[in-house]
Amino acid sequence: MASKFFLIAQREYLTRVRKKSFIVLTLAVPLLLAAFGFIIAKVASSDNDTTDVVEVRDDSGLNIASHLVSTPQLRFETATGTLAEAKKGFLKAKHDGLVVLPAGLDVENPTGVQFFGKGNISLKKELAVKNALDKAFSDLKMKKSGLSQEQLDRLRSKVVLQAVSLDETGKEADSNALATSGMAYALALAIYLFIFIYGVQIMRGVGEEKSSRIMEVMLSSVKPFDLMMGKIVGIAAVGLTQFLLWGVLSFGVSSVVLPMLMGKDKPKTEVAVAPTAPGAAAASAADEPESAVATFDKGMDKQKDQATNSAGRFAFFNTIANLPLGTILFGFIVYFLGGYLLYGALFGAVGAAVDDQTDTQQFMFPITMPLILSYIVGVSVILRNPDGPVAFWMSMFPLTSPIAMVIRLPFGVPAWQLALSIFLLILGFIGTVWVAARIYRVGILMYGKKVTYKELGKWMFYKG
């Protein structure tokens, strides 16, 4: 009986990997990912190269305009004439905004400042202008207290925070939230895509064979359970082969593409400053509104500073090495295969139960909802609080644990929680396979009948 199971799995594997679509897709995906990455990087770079020009009409009498510091992404210019003339000039010049500082403005409570834009103003632009105004008013208030520019600069501090991971034995290791979160997200995404893509393939494959009546011949020599599990394992092997090839090819492509991207000139960092009061430019470096690229560069600088006492520029990779890689690899393999087998059995049951592929939607919804929910909650909640109650309970429930637990693994999970979660996943797999097999054995030979949830419930308890 085992030989028939392996023959079915072998047939599913060889039939699919020999298809031209498999070969083309395996070769094309890494290239497409590299191309998309290059396009995104170019778009982001071009966006940071643009400069928004905002005109400033200062009627406050406090000379606030001279304290507004320009950056490579935001430049302030003085508006002339009356307010009406300033508005017309702003529209005619096709600038990006007009800031109006009204007369009688109170430095302690600056209300009534207006920001005019063409149409609806973007959040990014509004925040950049607000940050510049906040800084200008802060400087005015501090100077009003009698502090010099040099004293103001000394008052501004930037703390370099070194994150250290401390285990139960008291051993210390460098911690990097970016590396840990990135690994957790990548593991969850891999499992989510694998289950979804190849689970649907199982459902469609069963449905196509059922509609062509091939099943009637096959079931004369093999049991329905062996047929179902053979298809699941065979398609799983196809998926693992494809993912392995994607990983190898992606590494090869990235080793060529990344040096090309990293070799480009860095964005310009010169600061274009509007007319300022003496000494105002000196304060620009501390609190100027930052672009996404500038923020990322500063974040990387902090990581380098953090690594001074350990491994210098390689601290990021040292942090990866300090993660529980053995536990992560073991857990990923268990949840990768366990989650796929659990969901694959359910997808196979759906494919066997319906005649028309359009009828699968009503049965796919309750199956895919836990999977989609675990991914959404995982990247939005569990990633922020991997030790919280939501993370714990979702990592215990078999339908959500494949994604929820792998997100928690890089952050460290108590051994008893991991063992309990795997035990419950195994029980869940056994339960779903039993349910799927009962539905499969009846539904695979059922034709011309509209299937309902009530009908599926009856199939589960048929004898034989």
Legacy VTK file of the C-alpha trace (Angstrom):
# vtk DataFile Version 3.0
C-alpha trace
ASCII
DATASET POLYDATA
POINTS 464 float
0.000 0.000 0.000
2.896 2.287 0.769
4.334 1.643 -2.704
1.118 2.913 -4.311
1.267 6.033 -2.155
4.831 6.760 -3.305
3.959 6.002 -6.936
1.200 8.613 -6.814
3.522 11.155 -5.166
6.217 10.404 -7.753
3.744 10.817 -10.609
2.536 14.172 -9.272
6.110 15.386 -8.836
7.510 14.314 -12.211
4.429 15.419 -14.154
4.656 18.944 -12.771
8.417 19.556 -12.800
8.633 18.481 -16.450
6.152 21.105 -17.575
7.510 24.088 -19.483
5.487 26.421 -17.233
7.386 25.109 -14.180
10.769 25.710 -15.799
9.827 29.152 -17.117
8.301 30.259 -13.806
11.268 28.961 -11.817
13.707 30.931 -13.960
11.553 34.033 -14.365
10.565 34.745 -10.745
14.082 35.641 -9.461
14.632 37.892 -12.474
11.255 39.565 -11.999
11.929 40.101 -8.287
15.296 41.644 -9.087
13.695 43.855 -11.741
10.939 44.990 -9.373
13.506 45.706 -6.677
15.561 47.768 -9.108
12.492 49.709 -10.272
11.367 50.379 -6.695
14.861 51.558 -5.759
14.997 53.863 -8.783
11.537 55.275 -8.069
12.412 55.866 -4.414
15.699 57.485 -5.404
14.042 59.755 -7.963
11.390 60.741 -5.403
14.088 61.811 -2.950
15.850 63.814 -5.660
12.850 66.117 -6.084
12.621 69.353 -4.103
9.323 70.868 -2.949
9.312 74.662 -3.070
7.172 76.379 -0.423
6.704 80.148 -0.369
6.477 81.943 2.989
4.591 85.173 3.651
5.605 86.447 7.065
3.334 89.154 8.514
4.096 88.185 12.109
6.829 90.788 12.598
8.923 88.096 14.321
11.106 87.328 11.294
10.119 83.672 11.499
10.809 83.099 7.793
14.521 83.613 8.386
14.535 80.684 10.822
12.951 78.219 8.417
15.729 75.873 7.294
15.626 74.380 3.797
16.634 70.792 3.025
17.323 68.918 -0.216
13.649 67.852 -0.223
12.058 71.123 0.973
13.072 74.671 0.052
11.528 77.831 1.472
11.290 81.055 -0.518
10.007 84.454 0.560
6.665 85.578 -0.923
6.339 89.255 -1.843
3.394 91.639 -2.173
0.029 91.486 -0.473
-1.608 88.235 0.584
-3.776 88.181 -2.533
-0.726 88.847 -4.721
1.201 86.116 -2.880
-1.567 83.603 -3.597
-1.663 84.539 -7.283
2.113 84.399 -7.500
2.155 80.995 -5.822
-0.335 79.573 -8.315
1.438 81.147 -11.263
4.879 79.921 -10.211
3.541 76.372 -9.831
5.210 75.983 -6.481
4.199 73.298 -3.991
2.799 75.415 -1.176
2.348 78.789 0.494
2.756 79.343 4.238
1.085 82.418 5.702
2.240 83.644 9.125
-0.429 86.172 10.255
0.188 89.416 12.114
0.063 89.311 15.884
1.348 85.752 16.049
2.235 84.658 19.571
5.473 82.687 19.855
4.232 80.906 22.971
0.956 79.863 21.317
1.339 80.054 17.511
-2.185 79.651 16.145
-3.635 80.810 12.852
-0.747 79.703 10.612
-2.080 78.598 7.217
-0.569 76.297 4.590
-2.062 76.657 1.110
-1.565 73.994 -1.529
-2.903 73.049 -4.931
-5.713 70.601 -4.231
-5.372 68.266 -1.267
-1.978 68.488 0.418
-0.083 65.228 0.933
0.635 64.063 4.479
4.374 63.906 3.798
4.488 67.520 2.633
2.314 68.782 5.484
4.444 67.038 8.114
7.677 68.353 6.587
6.413 71.960 6.707
5.043 71.494 10.236
8.373 70.106 11.469
10.226 73.064 9.973
7.810 75.514 11.625
8.043 73.691 14.977
11.813 73.972 14.877
11.709 77.655 13.913
9.365 78.527 16.787
11.429 76.456 19.216
14.559 78.352 18.218
12.762 81.669 18.668
11.529 80.730 22.143
14.965 79.550 23.250
16.667 82.663 21.878
14.036 84.761 23.582
15.243 83.267 26.859
18.709 84.702 26.197
20.531 81.608 24.938
23.161 81.944 22.219
23.268 79.768 19.117
26.241 77.860 20.507
24.327 77.134 23.712
21.320 76.000 21.698
23.480 73.551 19.761
24.898 72.136 22.974
21.396 71.642 24.386
20.465 69.292 21.572
21.479 65.719 22.332
21.264 62.498 20.349
21.469 59.280 22.302
23.117 56.263 20.667
21.159 53.359 22.138
22.867 49.988 22.232
20.390 47.106 22.291
21.655 44.011 24.109
19.952 40.627 24.303
20.210 38.912 27.694
19.286 35.223 27.983
18.346 33.231 31.090
21.967 32.260 31.737
23.044 35.897 31.770
24.864 35.731 28.431
24.844 39.003 26.502
24.612 39.388 22.739
24.050 42.235 20.305
20.406 42.769 19.395
19.163 44.287 16.163
15.407 44.855 15.880
15.648 45.421 12.128
17.399 42.098 11.502
15.113 40.158 13.842
11.901 41.639 12.463
13.104 41.220 8.886
13.811 37.523 9.399
10.443 36.992 11.127
8.589 38.701 8.289
10.466 36.728 5.609
9.728 33.386 7.289
6.026 34.184 7.679
5.731 35.357 4.073
7.425 32.191 2.772
5.014 29.906 4.642
1.983 32.008 3.680
2.838 31.948 -0.035
3.779 28.276 -0.027
0.541 27.134 1.617
-1.639 29.376 -0.503
-0.029 28.719 -3.897
0.434 24.964 -3.633
-2.725 24.356 -1.619
-4.714 25.820 -4.491
-2.767 23.600 -6.889
-3.918 20.544 -4.940
-7.530 21.683 -5.104
-7.391 22.390 -8.831
-5.541 19.175 -9.596
-8.123 17.057 -7.771
-10.960 18.962 -9.415
-9.535 18.506 -12.924
-9.006 14.768 -12.453
-12.485 14.413 -11.016
-14.102 16.235 -13.940
-12.191 14.070 -16.445
-13.321 10.862 -14.674
-9.710 9.658 -14.285
-10.430 9.108 -10.596
-12.855 6.271 -11.333
-10.020 4.267 -12.879
-7.434 5.160 -10.239
-9.724 4.311 -7.327
-10.117 0.772 -8.643
-6.535 0.042 -7.565
-5.785 2.502 -4.735
-7.587 3.712 -1.646
-8.902 7.313 -1.593
-6.749 8.209 1.430
-3.535 7.065 -0.293
-4.545 8.938 -3.422
-5.196 12.159 -1.514
-1.980 12.000 0.531
0.052 11.025 -2.528
-1.121 14.146 -4.344
-0.435 16.337 -1.296
3.099 14.999 -0.760
3.928 15.052 -4.477
2.882 18.679 -4.887
4.724 19.544 -1.669
7.907 18.137 -3.192
7.316 20.274 -6.289
6.923 23.361 -4.123
10.042 22.636 -2.090
12.036 22.104 -5.288
10.789 25.371 -6.738
11.449 27.332 -3.539
14.965 25.877 -3.302
15.723 26.841 -6.894
14.247 30.304 -6.328
16.510 30.747 -3.310
19.640 29.713 -5.190
18.803 31.768 -8.280
17.744 34.794 -6.215
21.059 34.690 -4.371
22.897 34.577 -7.682
20.873 37.408 -9.182
21.142 39.565 -6.050
24.904 39.098 -5.965
24.998 40.762 -9.384
22.197 43.326 -9.007
22.948 44.572 -5.484
26.523 45.669 -6.251
25.125 47.616 -9.221
22.603 49.364 -6.970
25.061 49.971 -4.135
27.625 51.323 -6.539
25.437 54.254 -7.517
26.218 57.676 -6.173
24.529 58.498 -2.904
21.813 61.169 -2.818
23.099 64.677 -2.496
23.281 65.983 1.038
23.852 69.663 0.420
21.364 71.823 2.274
19.745 74.620 0.320
18.978 77.239 2.929
16.554 80.087 2.594
17.662 83.529 3.785
18.347 83.017 7.461
19.364 84.975 10.466
23.020 84.793 11.531
23.729 81.414 13.054
20.453 79.845 11.947
22.163 77.594 9.442
24.326 76.099 12.152
21.270 74.642 13.832
19.985 72.949 10.708
21.893 69.717 11.003
20.389 68.730 14.336
16.657 68.847 13.676
16.056 69.294 9.955
13.164 67.294 8.442
14.599 64.060 7.111
13.826 62.166 3.957
13.284 58.407 3.998
16.761 57.850 2.561
18.364 60.148 5.117
16.537 58.419 7.951
17.688 55.027 6.698
21.279 56.216 6.368
21.214 57.569 9.922
19.731 54.310 11.143
22.563 52.409 9.551
25.071 54.804 11.109
23.567 54.086 14.525
23.918 50.377 13.915
27.589 50.913 13.109
28.067 52.982 16.262
26.355 50.270 18.265
28.809 47.723 16.922
31.946 49.591 18.037
32.546 47.305 21.011
31.883 44.052 19.148
32.537 43.545 15.462
32.437 46.961 13.833
30.844 47.117 10.440
29.772 43.446 10.587
27.547 43.864 13.669
24.388 43.419 11.584
25.495 39.949 10.496
26.771 39.166 13.982
23.267 39.881 15.248
21.870 37.333 12.790
24.450 34.823 14.015
23.439 35.509 17.621
19.815 34.577 16.923
18.690 31.036 17.887
19.316 29.799 14.341
19.013 26.113 15.243
15.596 26.629 16.821
14.513 28.906 13.981
15.536 26.372 11.308
13.917 23.464 13.148
10.723 25.402 13.820
10.524 26.721 10.281
10.802 23.231 8.771
8.192 21.804 11.169
5.669 24.606 10.616
6.482 24.841 6.920
5.609 21.184 6.340
2.982 20.866 9.087
1.071 23.936 7.935
1.155 22.846 4.316
-0.013 19.290 5.073
-2.801 20.600 7.307
-4.133 23.068 4.774
-3.306 20.832 1.796
-5.656 18.127 3.090
-8.469 20.679 3.396
-7.831 22.061 -0.093
-7.867 18.507 -1.457
-11.189 17.832 0.236
-12.692 20.952 -1.325
-11.457 19.922 -4.774
-13.041 16.500 -4.352
-16.355 17.827 -3.066
-17.297 20.121 -5.958
-17.812 19.528 -9.664
-17.400 23.090 -10.871
-14.344 25.140 -9.909
-16.555 28.210 -9.517
-18.281 26.484 -6.575
-15.015 26.247 -4.635
-15.197 29.851 -3.430
-17.875 29.169 -0.809
-15.769 26.361 0.697
-12.402 28.108 0.361
-13.456 31.081 2.475
-13.591 29.304 5.869
-10.323 27.519 5.045
-8.313 30.527 3.955
-9.644 32.964 6.578
-7.438 31.637 9.433
-4.435 31.726 7.100
-5.057 35.295 5.951
-5.960 36.435 9.468
-2.789 34.953 10.962
-0.656 36.745 8.359
-2.346 40.132 8.814
-2.363 39.944 12.613
1.151 38.523 12.568
2.794 41.393 10.722
0.710 44.073 12.463
0.429 42.798 16.054
2.685 39.810 16.747
5.692 41.427 15.097
5.344 44.372 17.512
4.620 42.274 20.598
5.833 38.675 20.091
5.313 37.783 23.768
1.779 39.165 24.124
-1.420 37.148 24.672
-2.473 37.456 21.020
0.871 36.050 19.889
0.682 33.195 22.407
-2.824 31.988 21.604
-2.443 32.310 17.833
0.794 30.320 18.008
-1.073 27.539 19.836
-4.096 27.255 17.501
-3.146 24.789 14.704
-4.727 26.786 11.852
-2.804 29.959 12.760
0.342 28.599 14.432
2.347 27.979 11.200
2.610 31.738 10.614
2.225 33.067 14.160
4.948 30.884 15.659
7.570 31.445 12.958
7.177 35.188 13.522
7.952 34.645 17.211
10.905 32.293 16.690
13.595 34.949 15.932
12.613 36.820 19.120
13.021 33.708 21.273
10.250 31.354 22.387
10.235 29.254 25.594
10.855 25.587 24.854
7.585 24.481 26.458
5.558 26.813 24.268
7.289 25.546 21.125
6.763 21.907 22.161
3.097 22.493 23.015
2.481 24.334 19.753
4.059 21.534 17.687
2.041 18.924 19.596
-1.192 20.820 18.921
-0.199 21.259 15.261
0.269 17.496 14.931
-3.133 16.893 16.531
-4.653 19.477 14.228
-3.055 17.812 11.216
-4.394 14.387 12.231
-7.862 15.882 12.755
-7.952 17.743 9.439
-6.634 14.707 7.535
-9.384 12.565 9.084
-12.039 15.116 8.122
-10.589 15.612 4.642
-10.279 11.866 4.005
-13.921 11.256 4.967
-15.057 14.010 2.595
-12.620 12.977 -0.118
-13.667 9.308 -0.315
-17.308 10.254 -0.959
-16.931 13.491 -2.885
-14.397 12.178 -5.402
-17.055 9.957 -6.992
-20.009 12.311 -6.477
-21.174 13.996 -9.681
-24.018 16.310 -10.609
-25.085 17.182 -7.072
-24.929 20.622 -5.501
-22.852 20.234 -2.354
-23.747 22.098 0.850
-22.150 22.241 4.281
-24.933 19.989 5.570
-24.106 17.443 2.891
-20.433 17.542 3.797
-21.356 16.827 7.412
-23.213 13.691 6.316
-20.265 12.460 4.246
-18.002 12.560 7.291
-20.065 9.862 9.032
-20.790 7.512 6.131
-19.650 3.980 6.873
-17.325 2.076 4.644
LINES 1 465
464 0 1 2 3 4 5 6 7 8 9 10 11 12 13 14 15 16 17 18 19 20 21 22 23 24 25 26 27 28 29 30 31 32 33 34 35 36 37 38 39 40 41 42 43 44 45 46 47 48 49 50 51 52 53 54 55 56 57 58 59 60 61 62 63 64 65 66 67 68 69 70 71 72 73 74 75 76 77 78 79 80 81 82 83 84 85 86 87 88 89 90 91 92 93 94 95 96 97 98 99 100 101 102 103 104 105 106 107 108 109 110 111 112 113 114 115 116 117 118 119 120 121 122 123 124 125 126 127 128 129 130 131 132 133 134 135 136 137 138 139 140 141 142 143 144 145 146 147 148 149 150 151 152 153 154 155 156 157 158 159 160 161 162 163 164 165 166 167 168 169 170 171 172 173 174 175 176 177 178 179 180 181 182 183 184 185 186 187 188 189 190 191 192 193 194 195 196 197 198 199 200 201 202 203 204 205 206 207 208 209 210 211 212 213 214 215 216 217 218 219 220 221 222 223 224 225 226 227 228 229 230 231 232 233 234 235 236 237 238 239 240 241 242 243 244 245 246 247 248 249 250 251 252 253 254 255 256 257 258 259 260 261 262 263 264 265 266 267 268 269 270 271 272 273 274 275 276 277 278 279 280 281 282 283 284 285 286 287 288 289 290 291 292 293 294 295 296 297 298 299 300 301 302 303 304 305 306 307 308 309 310 311 312 313 314 315 316 317 318 319 320 321 322 323 324 325 326 327 328 329 330 331 332 333 334 335 336 337 338 339 340 341 342 343 344 345 346 347 348 349 350 351 352 353 354 355 356 357 358 359 360 361 362 363 364 365 366 367 368 369 370 371 372 373 374 375 376 377 378 379 380 381 382 383 384 385 386 387 388 389 390 391 392 393 394 395 396 397 398 399 400 401 402 403 404 405 406 407 408 409 410 411 412 413 414 415 416 417 418 419 420 421 422 423 424 425 426 427 428 429 430 431 432 433 434 435 436 437 438 439 440 441 442 443 444 445 446 447 448 449 450 451 452 453 454 455 456 457 458 459 460 461 462 463
